[in-house]
Structures are given as C-alpha cells and as structure tokens.
Amino acid sequence: MWTGIDALNMYSNVIINRMNEPRIKAGESIYITAEFGSMMVGVMQFIGSILSYLTVYNFRRVNLLVWGHILMGLLWGGIGFCTMYEYNVIALLQIAFFLIVYSLTEGAIIWIYCAEALNDT
C-alpha cells in the first residue's frame, strides 16, 4: 500500500534504534528500546483495529479514506521533520498516532471499498 505502513511494521526496530543513537553516543539513557518500540507498534495497531468498529459504522467510507490519507501524509511529514531535528519523543508519539489513524481509516475500509467499487457485474 502507499501509506508506508509496511515499512513501519518491518523496520520499526531499526527506526527506533536510529532514534536512540545520538543519546547512546552522548552517554545518556535511551527513551525506549527497539524491542519495546516494536511491541508498541503492535499494540497501537490492535487498539486502532478495535476502535475501527466505531468509525466504519458512523462515518462515510470515502470521507474516512480521503481524510485518513491527508492526516497520514501530514503525520509522515511531521515524523520526518522531528526525526531530522532529533525530536525523537514527538516522533514516537506521531508514529503511534499514525498507526491508530491507519487502523481507523484505511486499514479497516480499503478492502470493503474495493469490493463495493470494483464488482464484476
């Protein structure tokens, strides 16, 4: 998919490890370990999947897809900015929020929308 969720799922431990490198070089303690960050990714997707039940039935699917993609794009920009300037705690919060937004919008809806929009008849 074009949202970057696969990259985040597969490389979350590498991303979080790289966020910790400046603190390790400075001799400071790290905020979050790569293993705990990977578990955070799974927990955030689980929470978002549970909450997606509410969004799918209360909002229109097209609106959720459009606004979800806009919000995910803004979050990726924020994650990139915060990572570039080493605001790592804010970047981790944005990653967690991205995972919830993905699960609430595209993760729950895209397959339903494709089945409705692309039928064989």
Protein Blocks (a to p, Z undefined) as FASTA:
>chain_A
ZZommmmmmmmmmmmmmmmmmmmmnopacfbdfklmmmmmmmmmmmmmmmmmmmmmmpcf
klmmmmmmmmmmmmmmmmmmmmmnopaklmmmmmmmmmmmmmmmmmmmmmmmmmmmmcfZ
Z
